[in-house]
């Protein structure tokens, strides 16, 4: 069986659900493949805290924070490993934490805080309530509202390059093989072991 969509997302955790939602918001047809019986991935196993600046929570507490201070403090947080940081990605992170947190809140995710998070100079830790499964619940609901086709119990086996595009070969929980062909892009958002992701990328 072969199914075609504009975008194929591999992985149904927080990153995959967010990528699928954004692609669907832009009018693309999206299929999301998740090997487990439900969405959430390792996001649902996380502590559930988000480090962010200039949030409504900080403003209510009278905290005047900035992305620049956040950028500097992340170097302290990394300690001896800070030299290995990708500074461009760190900049993207600190410049977008406010919008990211407020977007999640608009979807229904509830946060408490901010809490102290040494060595950050200001309280920036925002904790999700009741727990980290809230991310998947609200993101999944948002994806479904946008028309994302979520296929759980579907494990990606390999990527196939064909006619200038990419297809995903996956196996369903029933043992059947299906091909998902992307007219546009394949997004690898799986939290699978590092070597597994490298294997998938190497196939291209």
N, C-alpha and C positions, 0 to 999 in steps of 0.2 A: 504494500500500500504506500502511495506517495501523496503527501499533502504539501501544498505550496502556500507560503505567506511572505509578506515583505520582510519581516524580521523574525528570526528564531532566537529565543533566549534559552540558554542552557543553565539551569539552576534557579530554584524558587525560594532563595533566601531574600534577605533585605535588598541586596544589590540587584539581583535578578528581577524581583518584583518592581523595584523602582525604575529599572531600565525598560521593562515591559510597559509600565504605565506611561513613561515619557514618550516612547515610540507610538503608543496608541493615541496619546493626546495629540500628537502631530499628524494623526490621520493614517498611520500605517496599520496594516493587518499584522497581528503579532501572535505567535504561538510560543508558550513558555513550557519547557520540559523540566520536570522534577522527578528524580528517581524515587523519592520517598512517597508514602501514601498521602502526605499533606505538605503544604508549603511551610516555609519558616527556616529550614536549614539550620546552620549553626547560629544564625541570628537569634533563634528562639532558645538557644542554650546560653546566650551571653548574659552578662550582668544586667545589661539594659540601660547603661548610662551613655549620655551624649555630652561631649565637651563642646560648649558653644559660647559665643560672645554676643553682646548687644541684644540679648534676648528679652522678652517681656518679663521674665522672672528676675533677671538682673536689674532691669529698670525699676521694677517695683521695690527692689531691695536697695535702690539708690547707688548701684554699682556702675561706675563709668569705665567701661572696658573698651578695647579696640583690637582689631585683627593684628595690628603691628605688635602689641604686647603679647598676644596669643602666639604669634609666629616666634617671637624670641623665647617664650617660655617652653615651647615644644623642644627646643634645643636642650634646655635644662632637663626636661622630662626624659629625653633619649639618653642623656648622660654620655658615656664613653662611645656610644653608637651614633651620636649625632652627625659625625662626619660621613656616615653612610646614607643620611637622609637625602631624598630627592627634593631639593628646595622648591622646584616648580610645583610639585604636587603638594608640598606643605603650604605653599601660597594659595593654591586653589582651595585647599581645605579651610584655612582660616578665613578666606574671603567669602566663603559660602555657608558657614555654619548657621548664621542667623536665618537665612532663607530656608535652609534645610529643616531646621527645627520648627519654624513657623509653618512650613508645608505639611510636616507630619502632624502638627497640632490641628491644622485645618481638616485633615483626614480623620481626626478623632483620637489620635494618640495623646495621652495625658502625661505630663511631666511634673515632677516636684523638684524644688531646688531654688537657686543653685547652692551646691554644697562645696566646701573647701576641697581642693584637689592638689596638694603640694606636689611639685614645686611651683605650680601655677600661682601667680601673684594675687589673683582674684578668684573667688568661688566661680567655677565654670561647669561643674558637674551637674547635669540635669538627669534625674533618674525617672525611668518610665514606670507607670503604675497601671495595673497591679503587678505586671511582670513583663519580661521581654517578648512573650508570645503576642503581646498587643501589637507589635510591629507587623507581624505576618497577618494577623486578623484584619487590621485596617487596610494594609496594602493590598491584600488579596481581594477584599471587597471593592477597593478602588479599581483594581485591574478588571474585575468582572464587570463593573459598571461601564468601563471604557471598551468592553468587548474583547479583552484578551482571552485567547483560547488556552486555558491552563490544563496541561496533561500531566497529572501525577502518576506515580508508578511507572514512569517511563525513563529508562536509563540510557543515556547517550553512550554509544559504543565507539563510534569513530566519525570523523569529518571527511567528506569527500569533495574534492575540487572538480568542478565540471562546467564546461562552457563558460568560463570566466566567473562562475558563481560558486557558492558553497552549499553543500547539503549535509544534513545530520542523519546518521544512521542510529536508530535507537531501538531498544528492546522493551516491550511492554511487560507488565507484571504477569500477563498470560503467556509470555515466552514468544510472542510474535515480533517480527522485525518490521519496523516502519521507517520510511524515508521522509524527512522533512526538508523541503527545498526552500532556500531563501532567495527571493528576488533581489533583496537588498543586502542585509548583513546578518551574520551570526554573532551573538554576544555571548562570550564565555563568562558566566557569573557564578560558576560552581565553586564551592569551597572544598572540592575534592583534594586529595593529597597532591602536593606540588608536582610530583613526577607524572601523575595522571593528566594534569592540565598541560604539562610540557609535551606529553605524548600526543595529545589532541592537536596542539599547535604545530608540532613537527609534521603531522600528517599533511599539512598544507605547504 
